[in-house]
Amino acid sequence: MKKLIVFSTLSLLSTAALAATTTLNGTVRDFMPGPLVPGTTNPDFESGIGGVVTGLVNTTLTANAPTASGAFGAPGYITSAASFAEWFGAAAPSMAYSITLTETAPGSGIYSYSNNAFFPIDGQLLGDYGFGHNYHFTYQIQATFGYTPGAGQTFSFTGDDDVWVFFDKQLGIDLGGVHGAAGASVNLDTLFGPGKAAGNYAFDFFFAERHTTGSNLTIQTSLELVAPPAIPEPSTYGLMLAGLGVVGWMARRRRAQ
């Protein structure tokens, strides 16, 4: 009996010591280089390499995706507002993809994800493009986070190519352009300034892999990011409604007996 108690206690301690995780759900959209043909080719991919370029997008998120600021051509190599609108639009072939951030140490409150070969759609959608990988894609994550004024909450990113991260619709990370792995960090107290109320706010993450041959994505944050609940597919809705209908019919039948 003593052995069982000791084993159970050790099991509980071991479970308590495990680092926490948080899973973020996103959407990957696939592209091929070429003249603008919605749903297939886009001239913004596999074009020039101009390094990190800030200011390519507007600093306020007014819809579900960033909007081009009008800085077209070199060095950011965005062709037009129309070509950029495709990056996170509905026409491109897409699929769901999730990443899991793991607490760096139990109880630390710091979560990280790191992948120096971030190729989530190899062999899928429009297929691979050279060097055995499916390059030329974008990745979008939507979540929420709790903000506590004065807590010094931070978000850091390192990777390539473009990444824009918005906190409550306000641009906090701006690493546009085609470049090697580059990093930036934001302190939310600094970003928001005084007077920002505590509460839950929107987190919007936009990433683009536009050029061979590398793809890196590293996140480290003290934010507790929460993914929105999954929306059932239409077929799932049908099954749910059918199940509710059966339950209702059985209840009515019991009352009639």
C-alpha positions in Angstrom: 0.0 0.0 0.0 2.9 2.4 0.9 4.5 1.7 -2.5 1.3 2.5 -4.2 1.0 5.8 -2.3 4.6 6.8 -3.1 4.1 5.9 -6.7 0.9 8.0 -7.0 2.6 10.9 -5.2 5.6 10.8 -7.6 3.2 10.6 -10.6 1.4 13.7 -9.4 4.6 15.6 -8.8 5.9 14.6 -12.3 2.7 15.8 -13.9 2.9 19.1 -12.1 6.4 19.6 -13.2 5.6 19.2 -16.9 5.9 22.4 -18.9 2.6 23.8 -20.2 1.8 24.1 -23.9 -0.5 26.3 -26.0 -1.6 25.4 -29.5 -2.3 28.1 -32.1 -4.4 27.3 -35.2 -3.6 28.9 -38.5 -4.1 28.9 -42.2 -1.3 28.2 -44.8 -1.9 29.6 -48.4 0.2 28.3 -51.3 1.5 30.3 -54.3 3.7 29.9 -57.4 5.9 32.6 -58.9 4.6 34.2 -62.1 2.2 36.9 -63.3 -0.8 37.6 -61.1 -3.4 34.9 -61.6 -5.6 34.6 -58.5 -5.4 31.2 -57.0 -2.2 30.1 -58.7 0.7 32.5 -59.5 1.8 35.7 -57.9 4.7 38.0 -58.9 5.6 38.8 -55.3 7.2 35.4 -54.9 10.7 34.3 -56.0 11.4 37.9 -57.0 14.2 40.1 -55.7 16.0 39.9 -52.3 16.1 43.4 -50.7 16.6 42.6 -47.0 14.4 43.7 -44.1 12.1 46.5 -45.2 9.8 48.2 -42.7 6.7 50.2 -43.6 5.4 47.9 -46.3 2.0 47.6 -44.6 -0.3 50.0 -42.8 0.2 50.1 -39.1 -3.5 49.5 -38.2 -5.3 46.3 -39.0 -8.7 47.3 -40.4 -9.9 43.9 -41.7 -8.7 40.3 -41.5 -5.4 41.0 -43.3 -2.9 43.8 -43.5 -3.1 46.3 -46.3 -0.2 47.5 -48.5 1.1 50.9 -47.7 1.9 51.7 -51.3 5.7 51.0 -51.1 5.8 48.9 -54.3 8.7 47.4 -56.2 12.3 47.3 -54.8 13.4 46.8 -52.1 10.3 45.2 -50.6 9.3 43.5 -53.9 5.5 43.8 -53.5 4.2 44.4 -57.0 0.8 46.1 -56.3 -2.1 46.3 -53.9 -3.8 43.6 -55.9 -0.9 41.2 -55.7 -0.5 41.8 -52.0 -4.2 41.3 -51.3 -3.8 37.7 -52.6 -1.3 36.8 -49.8 -4.0 36.3 -47.2 -7.1 36.2 -49.4 -9.6 33.5 -50.2 -8.4 32.6 -53.7 -5.2 30.8 -52.9 -5.2 27.0 -52.2 -5.1 26.7 -48.4 -5.1 24.3 -45.5 -5.2 24.5 -41.7 -2.0 24.2 -39.8 -1.3 24.4 -36.1 1.9 25.1 -34.1 2.4 24.3 -30.4 4.3 26.7 -28.1 5.9 25.0 -25.1 6.8 26.6 -21.8 10.6 27.0 -21.7 10.6 25.9 -18.0 7.7 24.8 -15.8 6.1 27.8 -14.2 8.2 30.3 -16.2 5.3 31.7 -18.2 7.6 32.0 -21.3 6.4 30.0 -24.3 8.4 29.3 -27.4 8.3 27.6 -30.8 11.3 27.2 -33.0 11.7 25.5 -36.5 14.6 26.3 -38.8 13.0 24.2 -41.5 9.5 25.5 -41.5 7.9 23.9 -44.6 4.3 23.0 -43.4 3.0 22.1 -46.9 5.7 20.0 -48.5 4.2 17.8 -51.2 0.8 19.4 -50.8 -1.5 22.0 -52.4 0.4 23.4 -55.4 3.4 21.0 -54.8 7.1 21.5 -54.2 9.1 24.1 -55.9 12.8 23.2 -56.1 15.2 21.9 -53.5 12.6 19.4 -52.4 10.3 21.8 -50.6 7.1 23.7 -51.1 8.3 27.3 -50.9 6.2 30.4 -51.6 3.4 30.3 -49.0 1.9 32.5 -46.3 0.8 31.6 -42.8 -1.8 33.4 -40.7 -2.7 32.9 -37.1 -5.6 34.6 -35.2 -5.8 34.3 -31.4 -6.5 36.4 -28.3 -4.3 37.4 -25.3 -4.8 38.8 -21.9 -3.1 42.1 -21.3 -2.0 43.3 -17.9 -0.7 46.9 -17.7 2.8 47.2 -16.2 3.5 43.4 -16.4 6.1 43.9 -19.1 4.6 41.2 -21.4 6.7 40.6 -24.5 6.6 38.9 -27.9 9.7 38.1 -29.9 10.1 36.7 -33.4 13.0 35.5 -35.5 12.6 34.2 -39.1 12.2 34.8 -42.7 10.7 36.2 -44.8 8.1 38.8 -44.1 6.3 38.9 -40.7 3.8 41.3 -39.3 2.3 40.9 -35.9 -0.7 43.0 -34.7 -1.8 43.4 -31.1 -5.3 44.8 -30.7 -5.1 45.7 -34.4 -1.9 47.7 -33.8 1.4 46.8 -35.6 4.0 45.6 -33.1 6.4 43.5 -35.2 7.4 44.8 -38.6 9.9 42.6 -40.5 8.8 43.0 -44.1 10.8 42.1 -47.2 12.7 39.1 -48.6 15.6 38.4 -46.2 17.5 35.9 -44.1 16.5 35.1 -40.6 15.9 38.4 -38.7 14.4 39.2 -35.3 12.4 41.8 -33.5 10.8 42.1 -30.1 8.0 44.2 -28.7 7.1 45.1 -25.1 3.3 45.6 -24.9 3.5 48.3 -22.3 5.7 50.3 -24.6 3.5 49.5 -27.6 0.2 50.5 -26.0 1.5 53.3 -23.8 -0.2 54.5 -20.6 -4.0 54.2 -20.2 -4.5 50.9 -21.9 -7.0 48.9 -19.9 -6.5 45.4 -18.8 -8.4 42.8 -20.8 -8.5 40.4 -23.7 -7.4 41.6 -27.1 -6.9 40.3 -30.6 -3.6 38.8 -31.7 -3.0 38.6 -35.5 0.2 37.0 -37.0 1.1 37.2 -40.7 4.1 35.3 -42.1 5.3 34.9 -45.7 8.0 32.6 -47.2 8.7 34.2 -50.5 12.1 32.8 -51.7 14.2 29.7 -51.8 16.2 28.4 -50.0 15.5 28.7 -46.3 12.5 29.1 -44.0 12.8 29.8 -40.3 10.2 30.5 -37.7 10.9 31.1 -34.0 8.5 32.7 -31.5 9.1 33.4 -27.8 6.5 35.2 -25.7 5.2 35.8 -22.2 1.7 36.3 -23.6 -0.9 33.6 -22.8 -2.2 33.2 -26.3 -5.6 31.5 -26.7 -6.8 30.1 -30.0 -10.4 30.8 -31.0 -12.7 27.7 -30.8 -12.8 25.6 -33.9 -15.8 26.1 -36.2 -17.3 22.8 -37.1 -17.4 21.9 -40.8 -20.9 22.1 -42.5 -21.1 18.3 -42.4 -20.4 18.3 -38.7 -23.3 20.8 -38.2 -25.5 18.4 -40.0 -24.6 15.5 -37.8 -25.1 17.7 -34.7 -28.5 18.8 -35.8 -29.5 15.2 -36.7 -28.3 14.1 -33.3 -30.3 16.8 -31.5 -33.4 15.8 -33.6 -33.1 12.2 -32.5 -32.8 13.2 -28.9 -35.8 15.5 -29.1 -37.9 12.7 -30.8 -37.0 10.2 -28.1 -37.9 12.7 -25.4 -41.3 13.4 -27.0 -42.0 9.7 -27.3 -41.2 9.0 -23.7 -43.6 11.8 -22.6 -46.4 10.4 -24.9 -46.1 6.9 -23.3 
